[in-house]
Amino acid sequence: MSPRKRVMVSFQFVHAADLHLDTPFVGIGQAASEALRETLRDASLDAWDALVDLVIERDAAFLVLAGDIYDGAVRGVRAQLRFLRGLERLAARQIPVFIIHGNHDPLDGWSAIGDRWPPGVTVFGGTDVDAVPVVRDGVQLATVYGISYGTRDVAENLSLRYRRGTGPGVHVGLLHCNVGADAEHGSYSPCSLQDLLDRRLDYWALGHIHKRQTLSEGRTWVVYPGNTQGRSPKPSETGAKGAVVVDVAGGDVTGAAFVPLDRVRFGAVTIDVGGVTDLGTLRNELTARAEALRSEHEGRGLLLRATLTGRGPLYAALVRPGVIDELLHALRDEAGLGEPVLWWDKLSIDVRPDIDRAAVRRRDDFAAALLGLADELRSDADRLDHFTREVAEAPVKLKAGRAAPPLDPNDLAKLLQDAEDVVLDLIEDGGGA
């Protein structure tokens, strides 16, 4: 094996993926205003413009885009023209761009602009892994490797096709893939982390998984930058979104820093209503949480989902017909007065009534007997063990005659408490009459 050739210069390159330009936002209710919908329609395109600004501001040596530039094979004209405009801006600065296509935007999708790309733009084909050198001021800084999806469904482990060359500088692989199991994303070009490490590249610029994560760093970096703009309230779509700026010094990758680029963020608020006595106080608490998030995510629009939890006196008011809908409308009316946009997308309740267990135990009724039985089980280790094993081994029937998996005895203490809560709620609320 020949010794590694080193380039004793320092530079940066930028890694982004999953732009999903002109994406439709999923899960936003029909009540959203036209102004909000317009903001959302532009958000992915604005994030692309911000990415181009970042590359230019950092004087990056090159930009790599690891798939899913567009949201679908039938690509919108607006998205394609906006993308082309950004590439033209980078070409004017002589900044190379390397692109692969993924499962959302395979090569067999429709194109409004053909293959007439600006100078310095490389779109990798879908037949073989190609290697392209990056040269600046007569010095080869890097070699970039890539292969696009020719069609949407790619089940092959494409990482096994990559082979490190002998050129100087850092060796960067672009790949749209699923490393390991990820229940939220389809298993396109599945591979293992070891598959990637065995290729001996310096940096793997991955795409497909929308949650930002660094799977390896040091001799070989393996990085998912996440998407540039969140698309729904799903966990992988919440929080800050953007790109990764990669530092290179002396021929080695020395760091990878996330830079936010998104224009709208999805967030979640959870409030325990145990100490809340009226709806006005609850509204004030929700509003205060929203303002705190506005400060934390300054300059970004926010789409929030709130969940009310706990046990308290507010239960009776919250379960009255229409109360949650009216509270949600009130929150939207107040939030609509500020900029940037803040939208309360959904308000859910998981609240229980406030029950005085001591008072129930003093009574002579079914509820008191229920609590007495539960207390006896908790205080008698042998009896509780026998009970939990008996319940854990009992088959639970689901729909269509299917049997549920056996219960874990370690979970039964919590299940016993939950069951006690549910039955008490039904009895005290009149449901057991």
C-alpha positions as CSV (number, residue, x, y, z in Angstrom):
1,M,0.0,0.0,0.0
2,S,1.4,3.4,-1.0
3,P,1.8,6.0,1.8
4,R,-0.9,8.5,2.0
5,K,-0.3,11.7,0.1
6,R,-0.8,14.8,2.2
7,V,-1.8,18.3,1.2
8,M,-0.5,20.8,3.7
9,V,-3.2,23.4,3.3
10,S,-6.3,24.3,5.3
11,F,-9.8,24.8,3.8
12,Q,-13.5,24.1,4.4
13,F,-16.1,22.3,2.4
14,V,-19.9,22.2,3.0
15,H,-22.0,19.1,3.2
16,A,-25.8,19.2,2.9
17,A,-28.5,16.7,1.9
18,D,-32.3,16.3,1.6
19,L,-33.2,19.8,0.5
20,H,-36.6,18.5,-0.7
21,L,-37.1,21.8,-2.6
22,D,-40.7,23.0,-2.8
23,T,-41.7,20.3,-0.4
24,P,-45.4,20.1,0.7
25,F,-45.5,20.3,4.5
26,V,-47.2,17.3,6.0
27,G,-49.6,17.3,8.9
28,I,-50.5,21.0,8.9
29,G,-54.2,21.5,9.6
30,Q,-56.6,23.0,7.1
31,A,-57.1,26.0,9.4
32,A,-53.7,27.4,8.6
33,S,-53.8,30.9,7.1
34,E,-52.8,31.6,3.5
35,A,-49.9,33.7,4.9
36,L,-48.7,30.7,6.8
37,R,-49.0,28.4,3.8
38,E,-47.0,30.9,1.7
39,T,-44.3,31.0,4.3
40,L,-44.2,27.2,4.4
41,R,-44.1,26.9,0.6
42,D,-41.1,29.2,0.4
43,A,-39.3,27.8,3.4
44,S,-37.3,25.0,1.6
45,L,-36.3,27.3,-1.2
46,D,-35.2,30.0,1.3
47,A,-33.1,27.4,3.1
48,W,-31.4,26.6,-0.2
49,D,-30.6,30.3,-0.7
50,A,-29.2,30.4,2.8
51,L,-27.0,27.4,2.0
52,V,-25.6,29.1,-1.0
53,D,-24.9,32.2,1.1
54,L,-23.1,30.1,3.6
55,V,-20.9,28.5,1.0
56,I,-19.9,31.9,-0.4
57,E,-19.4,33.5,3.0
58,R,-17.1,30.7,4.2
59,D,-15.2,30.7,0.8
60,A,-15.7,27.0,0.8
61,A,-13.5,24.9,-1.5
62,F,-16.6,23.0,-2.7
63,L,-20.2,21.9,-1.8
64,V,-21.5,18.4,-1.7
65,L,-25.2,17.6,-1.9
66,A,-26.0,14.0,-0.8
67,G,-29.3,13.3,-2.6
68,D,-33.0,14.3,-2.5
69,I,-32.5,17.7,-3.9
70,Y,-36.2,17.6,-4.9
71,D,-39.2,16.2,-3.1
72,G,-40.3,13.9,-6.0
73,A,-39.5,12.5,-9.4
74,V,-42.0,15.0,-10.9
75,R,-40.0,18.1,-10.0
76,G,-41.6,21.4,-9.8
77,V,-40.4,24.1,-12.3
78,R,-40.1,26.7,-9.5
79,A,-37.9,24.4,-7.5
80,Q,-35.6,23.5,-10.4
81,L,-35.2,27.2,-11.5
82,R,-34.4,28.2,-7.9
83,F,-31.9,25.4,-7.6
84,L,-30.3,26.4,-10.9
85,R,-30.0,30.1,-9.8
86,G,-28.1,29.0,-6.7
87,L,-25.7,26.9,-8.7
88,E,-25.1,29.8,-11.0
89,R,-24.2,32.0,-8.1
90,L,-21.6,29.4,-6.9
91,A,-20.3,29.0,-10.4
92,A,-19.7,32.8,-10.6
93,R,-17.4,32.3,-7.5
94,Q,-15.7,29.3,-9.1
95,I,-16.9,27.0,-6.2
96,P,-17.5,23.4,-7.4
97,V,-20.7,21.6,-6.5
98,F,-21.0,17.8,-6.4
99,I,-24.5,16.3,-6.5
100,I,-26.0,12.8,-6.2
101,H,-29.7,12.0,-6.6
102,G,-31.6,9.8,-4.1
103,N,-34.8,7.9,-3.8
104,H,-37.0,11.1,-3.9
105,D,-35.3,12.5,-7.0
106,P,-33.9,9.6,-9.0
107,L,-32.2,10.3,-12.4
108,D,-35.2,9.0,-14.3
109,G,-37.4,11.9,-12.9
110,W,-38.5,14.7,-15.1
111,S,-36.2,17.7,-15.6
112,A,-37.2,21.2,-16.9
113,I,-33.6,22.3,-17.3
114,G,-32.0,19.2,-18.9
115,D,-28.3,18.6,-18.3
116,R,-27.0,22.0,-19.0
117,W,-25.3,22.7,-15.7
118,P,-23.2,25.7,-14.9
119,P,-19.4,25.3,-14.9
120,G,-18.0,23.3,-11.9
121,V,-21.2,21.3,-11.3
122,T,-20.8,17.6,-11.2
123,V,-24.0,15.4,-11.2
124,F,-22.9,11.8,-10.6
125,G,-24.5,9.1,-12.8
126,G,-26.3,6.0,-11.7
127,T,-24.2,3.3,-13.3
128,D,-20.8,3.4,-11.6
129,V,-19.1,5.2,-8.7
130,D,-17.1,8.0,-10.3
131,A,-14.2,9.9,-8.7
132,V,-13.6,13.6,-9.5
133,P,-10.6,15.6,-8.2
134,V,-11.0,19.1,-6.7
135,V,-8.1,21.4,-7.7
136,R,-7.7,24.9,-6.5
137,D,-4.7,27.2,-7.3
138,G,-2.9,24.2,-8.9
139,V,-3.2,22.0,-5.8
140,Q,-5.4,18.9,-5.6
141,L,-7.4,19.4,-2.4
142,A,-9.7,16.4,-2.5
143,T,-11.2,13.6,-4.5
144,V,-15.0,13.3,-4.4
145,Y,-16.7,10.0,-5.1
146,G,-20.4,9.4,-5.9
147,I,-23.2,7.5,-7.5
148,S,-26.8,8.5,-8.0
149,Y,-30.0,6.5,-7.8
150,G,-31.1,5.7,-11.4
151,T,-34.6,4.8,-10.2
152,R,-36.4,5.3,-6.9
153,D,-36.0,1.8,-5.4
154,V,-32.4,0.9,-4.7
155,A,-31.9,-2.1,-2.5
156,E,-28.3,-2.7,-3.3
157,N,-25.6,-1.8,-0.8
158,L,-23.9,0.8,-3.0
159,S,-21.2,1.5,-0.4
160,L,-19.4,-1.7,-1.5
161,R,-18.7,-0.2,-4.9
162,Y,-16.5,2.6,-3.5
163,R,-12.7,2.2,-3.8
164,R,-10.3,4.8,-2.5
165,G,-7.9,6.2,-5.1
166,T,-4.3,7.3,-4.7
167,G,-4.6,11.0,-5.3
168,P,-3.6,13.6,-2.7
169,G,-5.9,15.4,-0.4
170,V,-9.0,14.2,1.4
171,H,-11.2,11.5,-0.1
172,V,-14.9,12.3,0.3
173,G,-17.7,9.8,-0.5
174,L,-21.3,11.0,-1.3
175,L,-23.9,8.3,-0.6
176,H,-27.7,8.3,-0.1
177,C,-28.3,5.4,2.2
178,N,-29.6,3.9,5.4
179,V,-26.9,3.0,7.8
180,G,-28.4,0.4,10.1
181,A,-32.1,0.2,11.0
182,D,-34.2,3.3,11.0
183,A,-37.9,2.8,11.4
184,E,-38.8,6.3,10.2
185,H,-37.1,6.0,6.9
186,G,-37.3,3.5,4.0
187,S,-34.3,1.1,3.8
188,Y,-32.7,2.5,0.6
189,S,-29.2,1.2,-0.2
190,P,-28.9,-0.3,3.3
191,C,-25.3,-0.7,4.7
192,S,-23.5,-1.0,8.0
193,L,-21.1,1.5,9.6
194,Q,-18.4,-1.1,9.2
195,D,-19.1,-1.2,5.4
196,L,-18.3,2.5,5.3
197,L,-15.2,2.3,7.5
198,D,-13.8,-0.5,5.4
199,R,-13.8,1.8,2.3
200,R,-11.0,3.9,4.0
201,L,-12.4,7.2,2.8
202,D,-11.8,10.3,5.0
203,Y,-15.3,11.6,5.1
204,W,-18.6,10.1,4.2
205,A,-21.2,12.7,3.2
206,L,-24.4,10.9,3.7
207,G,-28.0,11.7,2.9
208,H,-31.5,10.2,3.5
209,I,-31.8,10.3,7.3
210,H,-33.3,13.6,8.3
211,K,-32.0,13.5,11.9
212,R,-28.6,15.1,12.2
213,Q,-26.0,12.6,13.5
214,T,-22.3,11.9,13.4
215,L,-21.8,8.1,13.3
216,S,-18.0,8.2,13.3
217,E,-15.2,10.8,13.6
218,G,-11.4,10.7,13.6
219,R,-9.7,8.6,10.9
220,T,-13.0,8.3,9.0
221,W,-15.9,10.7,9.5
222,V,-19.4,9.4,8.8
223,V,-22.0,12.2,8.9
224,Y,-25.7,12.8,8.3
225,P,-26.3,16.5,8.2
226,G,-30.1,16.1,8.4
227,N,-32.3,18.0,6.0
228,T,-32.0,21.8,5.4
229,Q,-35.7,22.5,6.4
230,G,-38.0,20.5,8.6
231,R,-41.1,19.2,6.8
232,S,-43.5,17.9,9.5
233,P,-44.0,17.5,13.2
234,K,-42.4,14.0,13.2
235,P,-39.5,13.7,15.7
236,S,-36.8,13.6,13.0
237,E,-38.2,16.8,11.5
238,T,-38.2,18.9,14.7
239,G,-35.5,21.3,15.9
240,A,-32.9,23.2,14.0
241,K,-32.1,22.1,10.4
242,G,-29.2,23.1,8.2
243,A,-25.8,21.9,6.9
244,V,-22.4,20.9,8.1
245,V,-19.2,22.9,7.5
246,V,-16.2,20.5,7.4
247,D,-12.7,21.7,8.4
248,V,-9.7,20.2,6.7
249,A,-6.0,20.8,7.7
250,G,-2.9,19.0,6.6
251,G,-4.9,16.6,4.5
252,D,-7.1,15.5,7.5
253,V,-10.7,16.2,8.4
254,T,-10.4,18.0,11.8
255,G,-13.9,18.9,12.5
256,A,-17.5,19.2,11.3
257,A,-19.7,22.0,12.6
258,F,-23.5,22.3,12.1
259,V,-24.9,25.6,10.8
260,P,-28.7,26.2,11.0
261,L,-30.3,27.4,7.7
262,D,-34.0,26.7,8.2
263,R,-36.7,29.3,8.1
264,V,-39.5,27.5,10.0
265,R,-39.1,25.0,12.9
266,F,-41.4,22.4,14.4
267,G,-41.4,22.2,18.1
268,A,-43.3,20.5,21.0
269,V,-44.5,21.9,24.3
270,T,-45.6,19.7,27.2
271,I,-47.3,21.2,30.3
272,D,-48.2,19.4,33.5
273,V,-51.6,20.9,34.5
274,G,-51.4,19.6,38.1
275,G,-50.9,23.1,39.6
276,V,-53.1,25.0,37.0
277,T,-56.5,26.0,38.3
278,D,-58.2,27.8,35.4
279,L,-58.0,28.1,31.6
280,G,-56.7,31.7,31.8
281,T,-53.7,30.6,33.7
282,L,-53.2,27.7,31.3
283,R,-53.4,30.0,28.3
284,N,-50.8,32.3,29.9
285,E,-48.5,29.3,30.5
286,L,-48.7,28.2,26.9
287,T,-48.1,31.7,25.6
288,A,-45.1,32.1,27.9
289,R,-43.6,28.8,26.6
290,A,-44.2,30.0,23.0
291,E,-42.4,33.3,23.7
292,A,-39.5,31.5,25.3
293,L,-39.2,29.3,22.2
294,R,-39.3,32.4,20.0
295,S,-36.3,33.8,21.9
296,E,-34.5,30.5,21.7
297,H,-35.1,30.2,18.0
298,E,-34.8,33.9,17.1
299,G,-35.5,34.8,13.5
300,R,-37.3,31.5,12.7
301,G,-40.9,30.8,12.3
302,L,-42.4,28.2,14.8
303,L,-45.0,25.5,14.4
304,L,-45.9,24.2,17.8
305,R,-47.8,21.2,19.1
306,A,-48.7,21.2,22.8
307,T,-49.6,18.3,25.0
308,L,-51.3,18.8,28.4
309,T,-50.5,16.1,30.9
310,G,-50.9,15.4,34.6
311,R,-53.7,15.2,37.1
312,G,-55.6,18.1,38.5
313,P,-58.7,20.2,39.0
314,L,-58.6,21.5,35.4
315,Y,-59.6,18.1,34.1
316,A,-63.3,18.8,34.2
317,A,-63.0,22.0,32.2
318,L,-60.7,20.5,29.6
319,V,-63.0,17.6,28.8
320,R,-66.0,19.8,28.2
321,P,-67.1,19.7,24.5
322,G,-65.4,22.4,22.4
323,V,-63.1,23.7,25.1
324,I,-59.8,22.5,23.6
325,D,-60.8,23.8,20.1
326,E,-61.7,27.2,21.5
327,L,-58.4,27.4,23.5
328,L,-56.5,26.5,20.4
329,H,-58.2,29.2,18.4
330,A,-57.5,31.7,21.1
331,L,-53.8,30.8,21.1
332,R,-53.7,31.2,17.3
333,D,-55.4,34.6,17.4
334,E,-52.8,35.9,19.9
335,A,-49.8,34.4,18.2
336,G,-50.8,35.7,14.8
337,L,-50.0,39.2,15.9
338,G,-46.2,38.6,16.0
339,E,-43.4,38.1,13.6
340,P,-41.9,35.8,12.5
341,V,-44.8,33.4,12.2
342,L,-45.9,31.4,15.2
343,W,-48.6,28.8,14.6
344,W,-50.2,26.5,17.2
345,D,-50.8,23.4,15.0
346,K,-52.3,21.1,17.6
347,L,-53.4,20.9,21.2
348,S,-53.7,17.4,22.8
349,I,-54.8,16.4,26.3
350,D,-53.6,13.4,28.4
351,V,-55.0,14.7,31.7
352,R,-56.7,12.8,34.6
353,P,-59.0,14.1,37.3
354,D,-57.6,15.0,40.7
355,I,-58.5,12.1,43.1
356,D,-57.9,12.3,46.8
357,R,-56.8,8.7,47.4
358,A,-56.7,9.1,51.2
359,A,-60.4,10.1,51.2
360,V,-61.2,7.2,48.9
361,R,-59.5,4.7,51.3
362,R,-61.7,6.0,54.2
363,R,-64.8,5.1,52.3
364,D,-66.7,1.8,52.4
365,D,-67.3,1.2,48.6
366,F,-65.9,-0.5,45.6
367,A,-63.2,2.2,45.0
368,A,-61.9,1.8,48.5
369,A,-61.8,-2.0,48.1
370,L,-59.9,-1.6,44.8
371,L,-57.2,0.6,46.4
372,G,-57.0,-1.8,49.3
373,L,-56.3,-4.7,46.9
374,A,-53.6,-2.7,45.1
375,D,-52.0,-1.7,48.4
376,E,-51.9,-5.3,49.5
377,L,-50.2,-6.4,46.3
378,R,-47.5,-3.7,46.6
379,S,-46.8,-4.5,50.3
380,D,-46.6,-8.3,49.8
381,A,-43.5,-9.1,47.6
382,D,-44.4,-12.8,47.2
383,R,-48.0,-12.1,46.3
384,L,-47.0,-9.3,43.9
385,D,-44.5,-11.6,42.2
386,H,-47.1,-14.3,41.9
387,F,-49.6,-11.8,40.5
388,T,-47.2,-10.3,38.0
389,R,-46.1,-13.7,36.7
390,E,-49.6,-14.8,36.4
391,V,-50.6,-11.8,34.4
392,A,-47.4,-11.8,32.3
393,E,-48.1,-15.4,31.2
394,A,-51.8,-14.8,30.4
395,P,-52.4,-14.5,26.6
396,V,-54.0,-11.2,25.6
397,K,-56.1,-11.4,22.5
398,L,-56.0,-8.7,19.9
399,K,-58.2,-8.1,16.8
400,A,-58.5,-10.9,14.3
401,G,-57.6,-13.5,16.9
402,R,-53.9,-12.4,17.1
403,A,-52.2,-12.9,20.5
404,A,-50.2,-10.0,22.0
405,P,-46.6,-10.6,23.0
406,P,-46.0,-11.7,26.6
407,L,-45.8,-8.8,29.1
408,D,-42.5,-8.1,30.8
409,P,-42.8,-8.6,34.6
410,N,-40.5,-5.5,35.0
411,D,-43.2,-3.4,33.4
412,L,-46.1,-4.6,35.6
413,A,-45.6,-2.3,38.6
414,K,-46.2,0.6,36.3
415,L,-49.1,-1.2,34.6
416,L,-50.6,-1.9,38.0
417,Q,-50.5,1.9,38.8
418,D,-51.9,2.8,35.4
419,A,-54.7,0.3,35.8
420,E,-55.6,1.7,39.2
421,D,-55.7,5.2,37.8
422,V,-57.9,4.3,34.9
423,V,-60.4,2.4,37.0
424,L,-60.5,5.1,39.7
425,D,-61.1,7.7,37.0
426,L,-64.0,5.7,35.6
427,I,-65.6,5.2,39.0
428,E,-65.1,8.7,40.3
429,D,-66.3,10.3,37.1
430,G,-69.4,8.1,37.1
431,G,-68.3,5.9,34.2
432,G,-68.6,2.8,36.4
433,A,-72.2,3.4,37.5
